[in-house]
Amino acid sequence: MAWIDVLSREVLARGRRMEVEAGGAALLLYDLDGVVHATAAVCPHQAAWLIQGRVDGEAVECPRHMGRFHIPTGVRLGGPVCADLRVYRTRVEGGRVLVEVA
C-alpha cells in the first residue's frame, strides 16, 4: 500500500467533491463536514460515474439505477443488489490530501 498525494486540501471545498486519479485508480473525493473521504469514482453495479450522482448527507446515489452507498464505509444502502463501494483511507498532511492505494 502506498500513500499518494492527490491534491491541495484548499482545492476540495467544504461540502464538495472532486474526481482524481491515484495509482491508476479513478477516485472520488468528498468533503463531508470538513473531513475528506475517498471512494471509487465508478458505481460497482453498472459502472456509472458517481460524480454525476447526488450526495445526501453521508450517502452518494448512483445516477443510473439509484443505488445508494454510505461514503465513509462504502456499504450499499439501497438500490440494485451489487457489491459495496470501495473506499480508500485518506489523510491530510502539510495542506495536501493523500490517499492510500494498493
ABEGO torsion letter per residue (X at the ends): XBBBBABBAAABBBGBBBBBBBGGBBBBBBBBGGBBBBBBABBAAAGBBAAABBBBEABBBBAAAGBBBBAAAGBBAEEBBBBBBBBBBBBBBGGBBBBBBX
